């Protein structure tokens, strides 16, 4: 959090609990650990990574996952960090399967992932999402900061499809690899993936700290979008391509997490429960831990989950906007990071007074020389401050 | 995309039809997707077993629903074709 909040002075106090319906969450992101062999400079984990000694134990995770089912959760995303760094991942997967949860493994495919995969499959794993940092070996290995990573991922992908498991390839794009979108689509087809996520970088956590090294130029973004649109038609029934647009260049913001406290919850390695993975970058929010509370109580009653539920908290231009139930004002964390107040309109929205400045900032960073990556590391990262959009 | 009457659709690994006790309705669970399934769609999907052809599925539904076979056939072939395009059903 050191970077996201360093430039901000204004505190955002949680709003008093307003009248808003609390629905059933559909997904839970279980960040089992922050340990990871890769060092991607766009990692969405916070800059202050949690250490192994502080992680939740197996019994607590099992209880939390069972409570998630009772709340209505359908999908569990076993994530991290690298989830296969947890020795108990097979046991946790079997527990999820027995509870009827749809289990999705979000993995780098390196380290012990390949050795563990057959047992995970046997335990009832439903789906694998495998990351690639580039379509070419030198790109993957450089961006991930891990020699031999690309080759390991290719072998892992073959293992996944040989086991009959559905494979999604997830590729995060930025200025260092945006010219590899076409090759990535071809690679996903060659690997027999059913889905490809073309995910333009979202600027949270490490990506926010590395923004100038990652921000692509607008014409490159437009070209990548055109490539995806053409490929979707050509590959109908072969490969489904989902795309995340880089929102600094967008007209309207993304409905972050499908709306605050509406569809998903995120449990950190040490057990804090967040409405989204970056929510801790908003100062003044009170998060509850599964060590102290049942998951259902946290979902319904914790101050952080109620802070931005519904539309009562909104200010103009969101409050009277006819898109307020479509995008929910965009991302609270991005409003915090770029406008200095989490209750403002996400500056990705063209109706935000900060929007022009954000777009200009992106254009300027993309045109400037790319700084070296600050690679993700547990402890010891020295992260320079980055200019926000506010003056 | 529209499926053919001779196609034999199946739900591949990683796609599951489930009755959701909390919301009291069927859902089709797939990678990063959950489809709300109404009673009619559930009746179709319960017959998608990797054995029956689309034509046989239509025949069975025509016995159960008071509707012309060609109307049911169009609906079933569109629905299954749409899920094939999304890689949720294989044939």
Interface residues (C-beta under 8 A of the other chain):
Chain A: X24 X26 X70 X71 X72 X74 X75 X100 X102 X104 X126 X127 X129 X164 X165 X166 X168 X194 X195 X236 X237 X238 X239 X240 X242
Chain B: X1 X12 X13 X14 X15 X16 X18 X20 X22 X23 X27 X29 X31 X32 X34 X84 X85 X86 X87
